[in-house]
Amino acid sequence: MTGPDRYKLSLAAGKFRVTCAKGTPKFSGLATSKLPKLYIVSVDGRPVYIGITRQTMRSRLRGGFAASGKHGYHGYAWRSACTEATLDIWCHEDPPSENADRDIETVEAEVVFLARLAGDWPAGQTEIHFHPSSQVHRDVAAAIWDAVADAKPGKKDRRVLVLGTSHRLQGSPVYPNSVDDPGYPEMLRSIFSEESIEFVFEEASGCGRTTADRLVESLKPMQYLDVDPHPTVAHNCGIATASGQPFPADISAEEKVEEDVQREELWCRRIADQDFKSALVICGFLHTLSVVFRLRSAGFSVTFRHYLPHDALCSHGKL
């Protein structure tokens, strides 16, 4: 795969104007090829559509802008949702002679999946081509997603350290079997200093002030945000079953997986909405790697640590 070639799209009155990196109002290079191409349309750094085509890009865009529903195709859903967008294009320059679109369709689905991991499906996505993927397809998709993430304004300059720990150490006044571990606040102070932390995000679930919350209050202008809603109000934040109902207290294993996916996506959106250069995210240790992957897919520079002092925890029962 070759690319990306990047263009600016200006949208008005159902039409588009294109500007290349050199400032000229035309497509060139990969965009004029009739080989299989993958293209991503982004608005404010967020992909809203991921598509493929073998047409020239000008012809493909014209078709998407002019469509009126004839033959069942209504055109691009994103065309009237913005006035400016970024268009990135990749080209498969040596496709196989049979099923020439198969590889690029497979990569397309993997890139859409990475967008979903980063928060949500692209807002203007109307179709995806699904095929079994190999590691090569996934690696190509990851490289494409990284290129898009690098283009997001300021994201790669924003560092996040994810700290996985036991909820029993976080200092919540209502968490059962909490442990008063002097090493925990010491470790937090060390991280605050070493990493120049400006913002602390925590999975505290609306269950009262934690050790991190109290420390941040004493270290203003550092800021704190509990990113996880209390279970009784989580459904008001979109954390709900397929029928829109709150997840039950006696939740099944399958429902727990879906609930945690929705919770982590909410955390990442709330983190992305804040202004900071260096942040700490405190969460239950079982969430650590999945939160790292989500934040990385969203374009942040991410590292992680665990804090699980087994001597302190094991002397008080289960984690």
N, C-alpha and C positions, 0 to 999 in steps of 0.2 A: 504494500500500500504506500502510495506517495501522497504527501500533503503534510499539513493543510495549507491551502491557498485561502486567504481571508479577504472578504469583501464587506463593505458597509451597504446596507439596504435602507433606502428612504422610502416610506410608504405613505400614500395619500390618494384619496378618491378611488380606491380599488386598483391603483397602479403602483409600480415600483420603479425606483431609480437605483442604479448600482454604481459604487465607487470602489476602485481597486486600491491596493496599498500605495500605488504611485500617484493616486489622485485622479486617474482617468476614468471616464464614465463607461467602462466596457469590461466584459469578461475576456479572459485570455487563458492560455495554458491549459491546465487540467479542466477548467470549466467548459472549454469548447470541444473537449474530447467526446467521442461516442462510446467510450469504454465504460464499464460499470463504475459508478461513483457513489460514495456515501457523503451526505451533506447534513450539517447541523445548523439550525437557525436558533440564535440566542438573543434574548432581550434582557438588558441589564445584567449580563453575565450568566443568565440562567437559560439553559436549553429549553426551547418550547416545541421543537419539532426535530426529529431525526428521520431522514428519508434516504432512499436510493433511487438512482436513475441511470439510464444509458443515453438519454437525450442530452443535448447541450444544456447547460444550466439556464440559459435565457429561455429556451423553449420550455423547459420543465416549469420554471417559475411562471411564465405566461399562461401555461395550462392551468396551474394551480390558482392563479388570480382570476382567470376568465371563467372558470367553471361555474355553472349555475344550477346544477342538479340533474342535468340531462344525462341519461344513461346511469343514473345513480351516484355520480361523482359530484360532490358539492364544493370541491376545491379546498384550499388551505384554511383550516379553522383559525389560524393565528393571523391571517392577513389584515383583519380589522381591529386587532387587539393592541396594536402599537403603531408608532410613527417611525421608529428606527429599530434596526436589528443588525446583528452580525451574522454573516454566512461563512462557514468553514467547509471546505471541500477536500475530500480525499479520493484518490483514483486507484482502482485495481488494474495495474498496467499489464499484467500477464495472467488473465483469467483462463481457466481450462476451456477447451473447445466445446465440451458438453456441459450443460448446466452452468453457463458462464456467470449467472447471477447468484448462484447458490452460496458461494463463499461470502460475498458482500452482504447478502441477506442475513446470513448467520451472524456476521459481525454487527450488523445493524441491531439485531435483537439483543446481543450482549451489551452494546452501548446503552440501549434503552433500559436494560436491567440495571446497569450501573447508575443511571439517572434515578431510577426508583430507589436504589439503596441510599442515594444521597438525599432523599427527601420525598419525592413524588414522581409520578409519571410526567413526562413533558406535557405541558398544558394543551398543546395543539396536536398531540399524537392521535391519529385515527386508525392506524393499522400497524401491525408488526408481522414480519415473516419469521416463523419459528422453524428451526432445523436443529438436529443434534450438533453440538459444537465440540471442537477439539481444544486442546490447550493453546494451539496456535491462534485460533479465532479469539479466544479469551485474552491472550496477550496483546493481540492487535487492538482489540476493543479497549483494553486498559490504557494503551498508549494514546489512543484517540481521546479517551476521556480525560487523561492527564493533560493533553494539549488544550482541551477546552477549559479545564480547571485552572490552568496557568494563565488563561486570558481573563479570568474573573477579576474585577478590580479589587486589588488589595488583599485577596484571600491568601495567597501564598506568603504574604508578609505577616499574616496572623498566625501565631503559634499557639498550639493547644497541648497541654499535658493532661492525659487521662489517668487518674489515680483510682485503681480498683481496690476496694477494701471491704471489710465486713460492716454491715449496717449497725452491728452492736458496738462499734468503735466510734460512730459518728457523733455521739453525744445527744441524741434525740431524747427528750424527757419522757417519751411514751413508748419507745421501742423496747420489747421484752428482752430480759437478760443482757441489758447494756453493760459494757465493760468500761471502767474508768482507767484508761491506759495513759500514763503521763507521756509516753513516747509519741502518741498521736499528735497532740498539739505542737510538740517540738518538731516533729517531722513536717507538719504544715508550715510552720514559721520558716524552716529551712528552705522549703520549696518556694515560698513567697519571695524570699530573698535571692536565692540562686537563679530563679527563672524570671525575676522582675515581674511578678504576677500583677495584673491590673484588674482582673475580673475572676471571681470564683463562681462556678456553676455547680449545683449539687443535686443529686437524687435524694431529696429529703422528704418528698411525698406529703408536704403540707402538715407534717407531724410535730411542729414546734421548732424552736431555735436549736441549732446544732453547734458543735464546737467551732466549725469553720465559720458559721454565721457570726458568732460572738467575736471571734478573732478579727474578722474583716471589719466589724464595727469599730474596733479599736485601732484600725490601720487605714482609716479614710485618707485619701479619696478612693482606695480600693473598693470595688463594688461586689455585691453578692446577689445571686438569683437562684431560688429553688426552682429547677426546671420541670419537676415532676409533680403533677397535681395530686391532691388527696384522692384516694380511691372512690370516695363518695361523690366527687364532682368531676372525675376523669372523663365521663361520657360527654360533659359539656365542652370538653376540649377535643372531641372527635375520637376519643378512645372508646370504641363501642363494637358490639357484635355486628355481623352483616345486616341484621335487622334494625340497627341503630339503638339497641338496648345496652345498658351497662353490662359489663362482664359479671357473671355471678360470683358470689363469695366462694362457692365450692367449684371452682373453675377446673375444667379438664386440662390434660396436658396439651392437647391441640389448641384449645382456646388460650392457654397461657402463652404459647409461642406467638400467636397473633396479637395478643394484648401487649407483649413486650416489644414486638416489632413496631406497633403504633406508638408506644411510649417513647422508644428511642428516636423515632422519626420526629416526634414533637420536641424532644430535647434538642435535637440538632437544629431544628428550625428556630427555636428560641435562642440558641447560642449564636446562630448566624445573624440574627436580628440585632445583636448588640455590637457596640463599637469598642474594640480593644486591639492591642497588639500581642499581648501574651495572656493566656487564660489557663486556669486549672479547672478540670471537670472531675468531680468526685462522684463515684457511682459504685454500686454493688459489684464485687469482683467478677461475677459471672457475666456482666455486661461489658467488661473492659474491651475485649478485642472487637466485638461487633460495633461498639461506639467509635473506636479508633477507625475502623473501615469506613463507617458512614461519614465521619468528619473528613477523612482523607478524600473520599469520593466527592465531598462538597467543596474541595479545593484548599482545605487548611493544611498547614504543616503540623504533623501530629506525632507525638511520642507518648509512651505510657510507662507506668510503674504499678507495682502491687505493694500494698502494706497489709500483711497478715501475720501479726506476731503470735505464733502458735502457742507459746507458753502462756500468754495472757488469755487467749481464747479457749484453749483446751481445758483450762482449769475452771471454766464456767459453763461447761456443757457444749452443745452443738453450735456450729457457725450459724 
